[in-house]
Amino acid sequence: MADFVPALTHQIKWSVGENRFDTEGKQPKQLSLFVTKQSILELALYLQKLAGESDRVKPGKVWDFAKKEEVDVEGFYINGKGQTGQYGDFGSINLQQIPSKTNVDF
């Protein structure tokens, strides 16, 4: 098995906690992502490379605000690992580097 080569200098941290802006109780949870300044351009490059990985495309559903309904789309899942703590759920996303298909990066 090949060694893991991270795509970012630092992992992305995520947390899920109470949504303090939800006054009606419709969306009581809030997801936060923390991307370091040093890793932001690396993340942009990762996403550009991911767009070219047709074998990773998965079906999914997203909300279409114009139609006011869920619609079927294709996209990519970005997964992380985490745990539940005193203040909510939290963890990190450690993306694996996508090798360039050419000598030129996006």
C-alpha positions in Angstrom: 0.0 0.0 0.0 1.3 3.5 -0.9 2.3 5.9 1.8 -0.3 8.6 2.6 0.8 12.0 1.2 -1.3 14.8 2.5 -2.6 17.4 0.1 -2.6 20.2 2.7 0.2 21.4 5.0 -2.4 21.4 7.9 -5.6 19.4 8.3 -8.9 21.1 8.1 -10.6 21.2 11.5 -14.4 20.8 11.7 -17.0 21.1 14.4 -20.7 20.9 14.8 -22.4 22.8 17.5 -25.5 24.8 18.3 -26.7 27.2 15.7 -27.1 30.4 17.7 -28.7 32.2 14.7 -31.6 29.7 14.4 -34.5 31.4 16.1 -37.2 29.1 14.7 -35.6 25.7 15.5 -35.5 24.6 11.9 -31.7 24.2 11.8 -30.5 23.9 15.3 -27.0 22.7 14.4 -24.1 24.6 12.7 -21.0 23.2 10.9 -17.8 25.2 11.1 -14.6 24.5 9.1 -11.2 25.9 10.0 -8.7 26.1 7.1 -5.3 27.6 8.0 -4.1 30.5 5.9 -1.1 28.4 4.9 -3.4 25.7 3.5 -6.0 27.7 1.7 -4.3 27.8 -1.7 -3.5 24.1 -1.4 -7.2 23.4 -0.7 -8.1 25.4 -3.9 -5.6 23.4 -5.9 -7.0 20.1 -4.4 -10.5 21.0 -5.4 -9.4 21.9 -8.9 -7.7 18.5 -9.2 -10.7 16.7 -7.7 -12.9 18.2 -10.4 -10.9 16.2 -13.0 -11.3 12.9 -11.1 -14.3 11.5 -13.0 -14.0 8.1 -11.3 -14.8 9.8 -7.9 -18.0 11.5 -9.0 -21.0 10.4 -7.0 -24.8 11.1 -7.2 -26.3 13.3 -4.6 -29.1 15.7 -3.8 -28.9 19.5 -3.1 -31.5 22.1 -2.4 -32.5 24.2 -5.4 -33.7 27.5 -4.0 -35.3 28.6 -7.3 -37.4 25.3 -7.5 -37.8 25.1 -3.7 -37.0 21.3 -3.8 -34.2 18.9 -3.8 -32.6 18.1 -7.1 -30.3 15.3 -8.2 -26.8 16.3 -9.0 -23.3 14.8 -9.4 -20.5 15.8 -7.0 -17.7 14.7 -4.7 -17.8 13.7 -1.0 -15.1 15.1 1.2 -15.0 13.0 4.4 -13.4 13.5 7.8 -13.2 11.7 11.1 -14.3 13.0 14.5 -15.8 12.4 17.9 -18.3 13.8 20.3 -17.1 16.0 23.1 -18.4 18.2 25.8 -19.3 21.1 23.4 -20.4 19.1 20.3 -19.0 17.0 17.6 -15.5 17.8 16.2 -12.7 16.3 14.1 -10.5 16.8 11.1 -10.3 16.3 7.4 -7.0 15.1 6.1 -7.1 15.1 2.3 -4.8 12.8 0.4 -2.8 14.4 -2.4 -4.1 13.9 -5.9 -1.2 13.3 -8.3 -1.1 15.6 -11.3 -2.0 14.0 -14.6 0.4 16.3 -16.4 3.5 18.2 -15.4 1.4 21.4 -15.1 -0.8 22.0 -12.1 -4.1 23.9 -12.5 
